[in-house]
Amino acid sequence: TRRGTMSLERCRSELEQIDQEYHELQETHKVYRQKLEELTNLQAKCSSAISKQRKGLRELRLTLHRYGKACDEQDSWMINHLQSQIKEKQNVFFDMEAYLPKKNGLYLNLVLGNVNVTLLSNQAKFAYKDEYEKFKLYMTIILMLGAVSCLFVLNYRVTDEIFNFLLVWYYCTLTIRESILMSNGSRIKGWWVSHHYVSTFLSGVMLTWPEGPIYQLFRSQFLAFSIYQSFVQFLQYYYQSGCLYRLRALGERNQLDLTVEGFQSWMWRGLTFLLPFLFFGHFWQLYNAVTLFRLAARDDCKEWQVFMMALTFLVLFLGNFLTTLKVVHQKIHKEKVQKTD
Protein backbone atom coordinates (compact mmCIF):
# COMPACT_ATOMS: atom_id res chain seq x y z
CA THR A 1 0.00 0.00 0.00
CA ARG A 2 2.85 2.35 0.88
CA ARG A 3 4.56 1.53 -2.41
CA GLY A 4 1.29 2.28 -4.25
CA THR A 5 0.95 5.61 -2.42
CA MET A 6 4.53 6.58 -3.44
CA SER A 7 3.78 5.70 -7.06
CA LEU A 8 0.63 7.86 -6.99
CA GLU A 9 2.61 10.75 -5.48
CA ARG A 10 5.20 10.45 -8.24
CA CYS A 11 2.46 10.38 -10.89
CA ARG A 12 0.84 13.46 -9.35
CA SER A 13 4.18 15.28 -9.28
CA GLU A 14 4.87 14.42 -12.93
CA LEU A 15 1.37 15.55 -13.90
CA GLU A 16 1.91 18.89 -12.13
CA GLN A 17 5.15 19.36 -14.08
CA ILE A 18 3.43 18.46 -17.33
CA ASP A 19 0.59 20.83 -16.46
CA GLN A 20 3.08 23.67 -15.89
CA GLU A 21 4.75 22.97 -19.24
CA TYR A 22 1.31 22.77 -20.83
CA HIS A 23 0.47 26.32 -19.67
CA GLU A 24 3.83 27.55 -20.94
CA LEU A 25 3.10 25.89 -24.28
CA GLN A 26 -0.27 27.63 -24.47
CA GLU A 27 1.38 31.02 -23.88
CA THR A 28 4.08 30.28 -26.44
CA HIS A 29 1.49 29.20 -29.00
CA LYS A 30 -0.52 32.34 -28.31
CA VAL A 31 2.54 34.49 -29.03
CA TYR A 32 3.22 32.41 -32.16
CA ARG A 33 -0.34 33.03 -33.42
CA GLN A 34 0.08 36.77 -32.84
CA LYS A 35 3.41 36.85 -34.65
CA LEU A 36 1.96 34.81 -37.50
CA GLU A 37 -0.88 37.29 -37.88
CA GLU A 38 1.62 40.16 -37.84
CA LEU A 39 3.70 38.34 -40.46
CA THR A 40 0.65 37.82 -42.68
CA ASN A 41 -0.25 41.51 -42.42
CA LEU A 42 3.33 42.53 -43.26
CA GLN A 43 3.36 40.18 -46.26
CA ALA A 44 0.11 41.67 -47.58
CA LYS A 45 1.44 45.20 -47.02
CA CYS A 46 4.70 44.46 -48.86
CA SER A 47 2.91 42.75 -51.77
CA SER A 48 0.52 45.68 -52.12
CA ALA A 49 3.38 48.20 -52.03
CA ILE A 50 5.35 46.27 -54.68
CA SER A 51 2.29 46.14 -56.96
CA LYS A 52 1.79 49.89 -56.54
CA GLN A 53 5.48 50.60 -57.24
CA ARG A 54 5.46 48.35 -60.29
CA LYS A 55 2.43 50.14 -61.71
CA GLY A 56 4.08 53.54 -61.20
CA LEU A 57 7.35 52.39 -62.78
CA ARG A 58 5.49 50.85 -65.73
CA GLU A 59 3.71 54.16 -66.43
CA LEU A 60 6.98 56.07 -66.03
CA ARG A 61 8.76 53.73 -68.45
CA LEU A 62 6.05 54.29 -71.09
CA THR A 63 6.33 58.05 -70.62
CA LEU A 64 10.12 57.92 -71.04
CA HIS A 65 9.73 55.74 -74.14
CA ARG A 66 7.38 58.27 -75.74
CA TYR A 67 9.61 61.20 -74.79
CA GLY A 68 12.75 59.45 -76.01
CA LYS A 69 11.54 59.36 -79.62
CA ALA A 70 12.18 63.11 -80.04
CA CYS A 71 14.93 64.32 -77.71
CA ASP A 72 18.48 65.65 -77.94
CA GLU A 73 21.66 63.84 -76.87
CA GLN A 74 21.68 65.26 -73.33
CA ASP A 75 18.07 64.24 -72.68
CA SER A 76 18.76 60.83 -74.21
CA TRP A 77 21.54 60.27 -71.63
CA MET A 78 19.15 61.24 -68.84
CA ILE A 79 16.44 58.91 -70.18
CA ASN A 80 18.89 55.97 -70.32
CA HIS A 81 19.99 56.73 -66.76
CA LEU A 82 16.39 56.79 -65.51
CA GLN A 83 15.56 53.57 -67.39
CA SER A 84 18.54 51.80 -65.81
CA GLN A 85 17.30 52.90 -62.37
CA ILE A 86 13.84 51.54 -63.18
CA LYS A 87 15.34 48.22 -64.27
CA GLU A 88 17.43 48.04 -61.09
CA LYS A 89 14.33 48.57 -58.94
CA GLN A 90 12.47 45.85 -60.84
CA ASN A 91 15.30 43.40 -60.09
CA VAL A 92 15.06 44.33 -56.40
CA PHE A 93 11.30 43.69 -56.50
CA PHE A 94 11.97 40.24 -57.95
CA ASP A 95 14.29 39.43 -55.02
CA MET A 96 11.72 40.80 -52.53
CA GLU A 97 8.91 38.68 -53.98
CA ALA A 98 11.01 35.55 -53.48
CA TYR A 99 10.19 35.89 -49.76
CA LEU A 100 6.51 36.79 -50.18
CA PRO A 101 3.57 34.44 -50.86
CA LYS A 102 2.19 34.88 -54.36
CA LYS A 103 -0.26 33.25 -56.69
CA ASN A 104 1.01 30.22 -58.56
CA GLY A 105 1.44 30.34 -62.31
CA LEU A 106 -0.92 28.50 -64.64
CA TYR A 107 1.14 25.29 -64.64
CA LEU A 108 1.47 25.03 -60.84
CA ASN A 109 -2.22 25.89 -60.48
CA LEU A 110 -3.14 23.01 -62.79
CA VAL A 111 -0.84 20.56 -60.99
CA LEU A 112 -1.02 21.64 -57.33
CA GLY A 113 -3.94 24.04 -57.15
CA ASN A 114 -3.63 27.34 -55.31
CA VAL A 115 -1.16 26.00 -52.72
CA ASN A 116 1.44 28.42 -51.36
CA VAL A 117 4.83 27.06 -52.42
CA THR A 118 6.93 30.01 -51.22
CA LEU A 119 9.75 28.99 -48.87
CA LEU A 120 10.27 31.90 -46.49
CA SER A 121 13.77 31.19 -45.13
CA ASN A 122 17.08 31.07 -47.01
CA GLN A 123 17.85 27.76 -45.33
CA ALA A 124 14.65 26.19 -46.70
CA LYS A 125 15.30 27.60 -50.20
CA PHE A 126 18.88 26.29 -50.32
CA ALA A 127 17.82 22.90 -48.95
CA TYR A 128 15.14 22.58 -51.65
CA LYS A 129 17.59 23.67 -54.38
CA ASP A 130 20.22 21.16 -53.24
CA GLU A 131 17.63 18.40 -53.07
CA TYR A 132 16.58 19.30 -56.64
CA GLU A 133 20.19 19.03 -57.84
CA LYS A 134 20.68 15.67 -56.10
CA PHE A 135 17.41 14.41 -57.60
CA LYS A 136 18.67 15.30 -61.10
CA LEU A 137 22.01 13.58 -60.47
CA TYR A 138 20.52 10.37 -59.06
CA MET A 139 17.88 10.17 -61.82
CA THR A 140 20.52 10.78 -64.49
CA ILE A 141 22.49 7.78 -63.21
CA ILE A 142 19.34 5.62 -62.99
CA LEU A 143 18.26 6.58 -66.52
CA MET A 144 21.73 5.84 -67.89
CA LEU A 145 21.72 2.39 -66.28
CA GLY A 146 18.16 1.80 -67.51
CA ALA A 147 19.05 2.71 -71.10
CA VAL A 148 22.18 0.50 -71.01
CA SER A 149 20.13 -2.43 -69.65
CA CYS A 150 17.43 -2.03 -72.31
CA LEU A 151 19.98 -1.74 -75.13
CA PHE A 152 22.33 -4.58 -74.21
CA VAL A 153 20.49 -6.92 -71.83
CA LEU A 154 16.68 -6.55 -71.69
CA ASN A 155 15.35 -6.55 -75.22
CA TYR A 156 11.69 -6.67 -74.15
CA ARG A 157 8.83 -4.33 -74.87
CA VAL A 158 7.75 -4.20 -71.23
CA THR A 159 11.20 -2.99 -70.08
CA ASP A 160 11.16 -0.34 -72.82
CA GLU A 161 7.77 0.83 -71.54
CA ILE A 162 9.09 1.04 -67.97
CA PHE A 163 12.08 3.07 -69.16
CA ASN A 164 9.90 5.43 -71.21
CA PHE A 165 7.46 5.85 -68.32
CA LEU A 166 10.42 6.71 -66.08
CA LEU A 167 11.46 9.39 -68.58
CA VAL A 168 7.95 10.89 -68.59
CA TRP A 169 7.80 10.90 -64.79
CA TYR A 170 11.29 12.39 -64.50
CA TYR A 171 10.66 15.31 -66.86
CA CYS A 172 7.20 15.98 -65.38
CA THR A 173 8.75 16.11 -61.90
CA LEU A 174 11.50 18.44 -63.12
CA THR A 175 8.97 20.91 -64.56
CA ILE A 176 7.07 21.01 -61.24
CA ARG A 177 10.22 21.41 -59.14
CA GLU A 178 11.59 24.09 -61.44
CA SER A 179 8.31 26.02 -61.25
CA ILE A 180 8.52 25.93 -57.44
CA LEU A 181 12.14 27.11 -57.57
CA MET A 182 11.17 30.00 -59.87
CA SER A 183 8.46 30.98 -57.39
CA ASN A 184 11.20 31.16 -54.76
CA GLY A 185 13.55 33.44 -56.69
CA SER A 186 15.53 31.11 -58.94
CA ARG A 187 16.31 32.87 -62.22
CA ILE A 188 15.68 29.96 -64.59
CA LYS A 189 14.58 31.47 -67.88
CA GLY A 190 14.53 31.20 -71.63
CA TRP A 191 14.70 28.00 -73.60
CA TRP A 192 15.98 25.91 -70.68
CA VAL A 193 12.57 26.28 -69.01
CA SER A 194 10.71 25.14 -72.15
CA HIS A 195 13.23 22.36 -72.81
CA HIS A 196 11.83 20.06 -70.12
CA TYR A 197 8.23 20.57 -71.26
CA VAL A 198 9.19 19.55 -74.81
CA SER A 199 11.15 16.58 -73.43
CA THR A 200 8.11 15.51 -71.39
CA PHE A 201 5.97 15.57 -74.54
CA LEU A 202 8.61 13.62 -76.50
CA SER A 203 8.85 10.93 -73.81
CA GLY A 204 5.05 10.68 -73.66
CA VAL A 205 4.82 10.12 -77.42
CA MET A 206 7.60 7.50 -77.23
CA LEU A 207 5.68 5.76 -74.44
CA THR A 208 2.57 5.43 -76.64
CA TRP A 209 4.46 4.19 -79.72
CA PRO A 210 3.19 0.61 -80.30
CA GLU A 211 5.44 -2.37 -80.95
CA GLY A 212 6.20 -2.97 -84.61
CA PRO A 213 8.95 -3.08 -87.25
CA ILE A 214 9.24 0.75 -87.40
CA TYR A 215 9.64 0.94 -83.62
CA GLN A 216 12.40 -1.70 -83.71
CA LEU A 217 14.25 0.22 -86.44
CA PHE A 218 14.51 3.29 -84.19
CA ARG A 219 14.74 1.59 -80.78
CA SER A 220 18.53 1.09 -80.62
CA GLN A 221 19.25 4.60 -81.88
CA PHE A 222 16.96 6.14 -79.26
CA LEU A 223 18.46 4.11 -76.40
CA ALA A 224 22.02 4.94 -77.52
CA PHE A 225 21.05 8.62 -77.62
CA SER A 226 19.56 8.33 -74.12
CA ILE A 227 22.83 6.86 -72.82
CA TYR A 228 24.86 9.68 -74.38
CA GLN A 229 22.46 12.34 -73.11
CA SER A 230 22.67 10.98 -69.55
CA PHE A 231 26.47 10.91 -69.82
CA VAL A 232 26.59 14.59 -70.88
CA GLN A 233 24.15 15.58 -68.13
CA PHE A 234 26.35 13.76 -65.63
CA LEU A 235 29.40 15.74 -66.85
CA GLN A 236 27.43 18.99 -66.76
CA TYR A 237 26.26 18.44 -63.21
CA TYR A 238 29.76 18.07 -61.79
CA TYR A 239 31.46 20.82 -63.77
CA GLN A 240 28.59 23.33 -63.62
CA SER A 241 28.05 22.78 -59.89
CA GLY A 242 31.77 23.37 -59.28
CA CYS A 243 31.70 26.54 -61.36
CA LEU A 244 28.54 27.79 -59.61
CA TYR A 245 30.11 27.13 -56.21
CA ARG A 246 33.11 29.33 -57.05
CA LEU A 247 30.97 32.11 -58.52
CA ARG A 248 28.61 32.11 -55.52
CA ALA A 249 31.60 32.32 -53.17
CA LEU A 250 32.78 35.38 -55.13
CA GLY A 251 29.29 36.89 -54.97
CA GLU A 252 28.91 36.83 -58.78
CA ARG A 253 25.95 34.43 -58.95
CA ASN A 254 22.62 34.12 -57.16
CA GLN A 255 22.54 31.44 -54.44
CA LEU A 256 19.53 29.80 -56.15
CA ASP A 257 21.13 29.47 -59.60
CA LEU A 258 20.94 25.92 -60.94
CA THR A 259 22.76 23.60 -63.30
CA VAL A 260 21.02 23.38 -66.67
CA GLU A 261 21.11 21.02 -69.67
CA GLY A 262 22.86 23.59 -71.81
CA PHE A 263 25.54 26.24 -71.97
CA GLN A 264 25.23 29.62 -70.27
CA SER A 265 27.57 32.59 -70.09
CA TRP A 266 28.67 31.88 -66.51
CA MET A 267 29.98 28.48 -67.66
CA TRP A 268 32.65 30.12 -69.85
CA ARG A 269 35.36 30.01 -67.20
CA GLY A 270 37.20 26.75 -67.75
CA LEU A 271 34.13 24.89 -68.99
CA THR A 272 34.34 25.48 -72.74
CA PHE A 273 35.47 21.86 -73.13
CA LEU A 274 31.78 20.93 -72.64
CA LEU A 275 30.82 22.64 -75.91
CA PRO A 276 31.92 19.79 -78.24
CA PHE A 277 29.89 17.29 -76.15
CA LEU A 278 26.86 19.59 -76.21
CA PHE A 279 27.04 20.30 -79.94
CA PHE A 280 27.46 16.59 -80.70
CA GLY A 281 24.31 15.89 -78.64
CA HIS A 282 22.43 18.65 -80.47
CA PHE A 283 23.33 17.21 -83.89
CA TRP A 284 22.39 13.74 -82.67
CA GLN A 285 18.92 15.17 -82.01
CA LEU A 286 18.90 16.43 -85.61
CA TYR A 287 20.00 12.97 -86.80
CA ASN A 288 17.13 11.44 -84.80
CA ALA A 289 14.71 13.85 -86.48
CA VAL A 290 16.01 13.03 -89.98
CA THR A 291 15.84 9.27 -89.24
CA LEU A 292 12.25 9.56 -88.01
CA PHE A 293 11.17 11.69 -90.99
CA ARG A 294 12.55 8.97 -93.29
CA LEU A 295 10.74 6.27 -91.33
CA ALA A 296 7.51 8.29 -91.45
CA ALA A 297 7.77 8.47 -95.25
CA ARG A 298 7.80 4.67 -95.61
CA ASP A 299 4.69 3.02 -97.02
CA ASP A 300 4.47 0.54 -94.14
CA CYS A 301 4.55 3.30 -91.47
CA LYS A 302 1.07 3.75 -89.98
CA GLU A 303 1.93 5.15 -86.53
CA TRP A 304 1.39 8.90 -85.98
CA GLN A 305 4.04 8.84 -83.26
CA VAL A 306 6.85 8.61 -85.84
CA PHE A 307 6.16 11.96 -87.53
CA MET A 308 5.32 13.65 -84.20
CA MET A 309 8.59 12.52 -82.63
CA ALA A 310 10.49 13.71 -85.72
CA LEU A 311 8.99 17.20 -85.30
CA THR A 312 9.72 17.20 -81.56
CA PHE A 313 13.35 16.17 -82.02
CA LEU A 314 13.69 18.92 -84.63
CA VAL A 315 12.29 21.48 -82.14
CA LEU A 316 14.73 20.25 -79.48
CA PHE A 317 17.65 20.52 -81.89
CA LEU A 318 16.74 24.04 -83.01
CA GLY A 319 16.11 25.25 -79.46
CA ASN A 320 19.28 23.73 -77.99
CA PHE A 321 21.59 24.54 -80.90
CA LEU A 322 20.45 28.13 -81.49
CA THR A 323 20.41 28.96 -77.76
CA THR A 324 23.92 27.57 -77.22
CA LEU A 325 25.15 29.34 -80.37
CA LYS A 326 23.61 32.62 -79.19
CA VAL A 327 25.31 32.39 -75.77
CA VAL A 328 28.70 31.59 -77.34
CA HIS A 329 28.36 34.45 -79.86
CA GLN A 330 27.39 36.94 -77.14
CA LYS A 331 30.29 35.87 -74.95
CA ILE A 332 32.86 36.13 -77.79
CA HIS A 333 31.47 39.53 -78.82
CA LYS A 334 31.63 40.77 -75.21
CA GLU A 335 35.26 39.66 -74.87
CA LYS A 336 36.17 41.43 -78.14
CA VAL A 337 34.55 44.65 -76.90
CA GLN A 338 36.43 44.42 -73.60
CA LYS A 339 39.76 43.91 -75.40
CA THR A 340 39.04 46.89 -77.68
CA ASP A 341 38.28 49.09 -74.65
Beta strands, then each sheet from edge to edge (+ up, - down):
end
